[in-house]
Amino acid sequence: MKTHVIVFPGSNCDRDVAVAIQNIIGSSPEMVWHKDSTINQSDLIVVPGGFSYGDYLRCGAMASTSPIMKSVIENANKGVPVMGICNGFQILIESGLLQGALMRNSSLSFICRDIIIKPTNTKTIFTNKSTISKMPIAHNEGNYFANSNQIKEIEDNDQIAFQYCDENGDINAHSNPNGSINNIAGVFNKSKNVLGMMPHPERAAESIHGCDDGRNIFESLLS
Amino acid sequence: MTSSNWHFDTEKSLVESHGLKLDEFEKIVEGLGREPNLTELGIFSAMWNEHCSYKSSKYWLKKLPTSGERVIQGPGENAGVIDIDDGDVAVFKMESHNHPSFLEPYQGAATGVGGILRDVFTMGARPVANMNALRFGDPNHPKTKHLVSGVVGGIGGYGNCIGIPTVGGEVNFHPSYNGNILVNAMTVGIAKKDKIFYSAAAGIGNPVVYVGSKTGRDGIHGATMASAEFDDDSEEKKPTVQVGDPFTEKLLLEACLELMKEDAIIAIQDMGAAGLTSSSIEMASKGNVGIDINLSKVPMRAANMTAYELMLSESQERMLMVIQPKKEELARSIFKKWDLEFEVIGEVTDTKKLILHMDGEEQASIPINILVEDAPEYQRDYIVNDPSPLISFESKDFEDKEILSDLLKMISHPNLCSRKWIWEQYDHMVMADTVVRPGSDAAVVRVHGTNKGIAISTDCSPTYCRHNSYEGGKHAVVENWRNIVASGAEPIAITDCMNFGNPEKPEIMGQFVECIRGMGDACSKLNYPVISGNVSLYNETNGEGIYPTPAIGGVGLIRDLSNTMTIDLKNEGNVLYLIGESNNHLGNSHYLSIIQSREDGGTPSINLDDELKNGKFILDCIAKKLLKSVHDVGEGGVLVAIAEMCISGKQGIKIDITKDFLHGFFFGEDQARYLVEVSQNKLEQLEVDASKSAVKIERIGEIGGTSISINSIGEVELSSLIDHHTKWFNEF
């Protein structure tokens, strides 16, 4: 598998996701500097977490206009799998590849802890091996919002990827860490080849992390 | 300083406002052979203030042990360096940002983190962990909540953005910090032994390069402000606090590490306290050379900046380097890639002087040795107060049946309750190498790409130091050492942050001297040298000093991560043991302070032989895989430690012991003790080994159930313990 990880100024989970890809998918990704303009052939493009451009202006807003994003969008439109994690999710939303908005957490503070997510649609390239999984979140702006028309649309198209739930898989207010509408933790585009998610699967990818549930997302891509 | 003996052309008030004393000014005039101009006066003020010159503390700091088998670089560089095998080194230091954090908590704390990060990556290390030691005033003081929120926000805001995990720290509350909080930030980085960078300038004619952010008017005289006491008008000093930009620091970090892979940097120094002044002078002094700077070349954020302002600005995220002339274009291209300023602003000379030009005119010319070697050094008068007397408490004054309700009160108190609310605001997992998260005795971070880890802890008990500075100094070191041991690591070295009041008061200086003596004795005995550190004096407001607070940041090595220990109880049926002697020491304990609102009874004495013996025993047991969990018995005593283990592991315990003085046993704060969890099939070996090593062990009880129950006393449910433990910050 040929994989690419985009590096923006301020990306800080680029190495973490590269290590996870190397360990699970088995080949090391090409790190692509944001000022490069093209990705010719790829089987997976990851837009990693971090604080691209310091999250100044609005999270993901500046990165979404960076030269490389044209190529990411072209690849996405051709059906290449594109995955945005945390800040990467924010960037994919700002670039128009995914619907909705990510607002400040309802607690108004940064949250770093383990949460549990449930895959809503397990028939996609990213989730065919997914089950109820524990992994960390670490964000200040992960409060997903979409208006009622958009919610209806993404629900009707099975575009919800993950929802925050409790240990039993129950999706309720108690298991919602950041105020996201309908506990949404991740969404797909219409064709399900673009995934954006706030939780960090690359931080739950080996036993030393205390949990390796995040592996199933990368393993899904292999099958 | 009386006006009658003022015989200089320079205004006396100008000298005073620069924080310089008459004799210090006389020394400047004598050294220069003339009176300094304003820029030069500013430079002397910046270099000779307490914060930069260590003039009151230097004499005493030299008494601390600073060398050891694994020490590669001791105090004196940007950070200390230790050998962690396989060609890897750990680089670390802790630094205070107390005064700015009290004035402007978010930015003060954020730039504290930014500053210590730069100290570490200046040495060629990639920072891998941030820690902190925080002290706030009375929890009910009107300013406390605002300060806690701001400081926690600032530490998280900076660390999260730059992408270095904040893996732990300590937070305490005491009224002595009402007017002067402490924010001590520590960073640990990892580098290769043959790729460590130092600050000594070399090579006459080599270019001196400025990189990073532009220089603005922020933070002018920050270090001088940090060397004075506060009063009611201190709010006016807010403009001396700098503003941090973690995004730029992230770019600076990556650009510096990228350039460090090339053979281009001869010397590098971050621009921290006193900015361009201290960085250029330190580089010249360490290299025994001179430096010429053309200030017109300095990238400026504001128009019409003067030489004085440029030299004293504490704008953040800047570095000064001496580079190989042939590599100038390569270096420039790397910094350009990261959208950072890169400007050759001067050159290394053989004059041994700092010479500044601006707009073609000479602005300053000062021999380096006057600024550095001739800097004032004081052996201030000191008085050592008698330690507070020890009080021996007796069983008859306590009600056994109140033990569990006392426990609940104690673990709900701000000084003992869960810090989850704080650490969840810090990204403690970025870099994906965090092995032990906040909440155990020490945080453990894997050395990337290996199966070894480093354990890190920060500790201090100021109340102990206040009531017996010698034993308190010892305590800070041994408590830290024990936390490292309890995580399964071999303790290697420490950094210290010496936070004290006004050293011109003999009793404060006495606290400093005694704390150092205690620390030195403990470090020597435990082979736990001090490799870097920082001194913060004048922590006073309206003449009231803080409690003496020598915060210790320790680092240990875990060669095989499968030996990592945490505090959470693992399995039902296992047995909990107490290691070490218990002597019912309730003096100055958390029990007395929280339950009886008393602060007396004396500081527990530290037996360093027992510390060493018991610590080695624990490490030996861990290596033999005898233990499932380990917890140092510290603040709050045995029962608080048991409760923490139960809460973390979501396990109950049936405690079965017989004691004449239950409060003394459960809440006494005797030292050199650990709680360990052992599986049934290892009990015998543990007992045999303990007896061979002459280590006292006591069976506490069996793990299991959903409560802590104590024979003859009663029980308390785990859910109630958790509610009490998390309540205070949840309602914050």
Contacts between the chains, C-beta under 8 A, distances in Angstrom:
chain1	res1	chain2	res2	distance
A	9	B	247	7.5
A	9	B	250	7.5
A	9	B	251	5.7
A	9	B	338	6.8
A	9	B	339	6.7
A	10	B	161	7.4
A	10	B	247	5.3
A	10	B	250	5.6
A	10	B	251	7.6
A	12	B	161	7.9
A	12	B	162	7.1
A	12	B	163	2.5
A	12	B	250	6.9
A	12	B	430	5.9
A	13	B	163	7.3
A	13	B	430	6.5
A	15	B	431	7.4
A	16	B	430	7.2
A	16	B	431	6.5
A	16	B	432	4.0
A	19	B	432	6.5
A	20	B	432	7.6
A	49	B	430	7.9
A	50	B	163	6.0
A	51	B	160	7.4
A	51	B	161	4.3
A	51	B	162	8.0
A	51	B	163	7.4
A	51	B	246	7.4
A	51	B	247	6.3
A	51	B	250	7.4
A	53	B	247	6.8
A	54	B	161	6.4
A	54	B	245	7.1
A	54	B	246	7.0
A	54	B	247	2.8
A	54	B	248	7.7
A	54	B	250	7.9
A	55	B	161	7.2
A	55	B	247	7.9
A	56	B	247	6.9
A	109	B	153	7.6
A	109	B	425	5.4
A	110	B	156	5.3
A	110	B	157	7.8
A	110	B	160	6.0
A	110	B	424	7.9
A	110	B	425	4.9
A	110	B	426	7.6
A	110	B	427	7.2
A	111	B	424	5.8
A	111	B	425	7.5
A	112	B	160	7.9
A	112	B	423	7.6
A	112	B	424	5.5
A	112	B	425	7.2
A	112	B	426	6.3
A	112	B	427	4.9
A	112	B	428	5.9
A	112	B	429	6.5
A	113	B	424	5.2
A	136	B	429	5.3
A	138	B	160	7.2
A	138	B	427	4.4
A	138	B	429	6.3
A	138	B	430	6.5
A	140	B	160	7.7
A	200	B	429	7.5
A	202	B	432	6.2
A	203	B	429	5.1
A	203	B	430	7.8
A	203	B	432	5.2
A	205	B	432	7.3
A	208	B	435	5.6
A	208	B	446	6.3
A	208	B	561	6.7
A	209	B	429	7.8
A	209	B	432	6.8
A	209	B	434	7.9
A	210	B	437	7.8
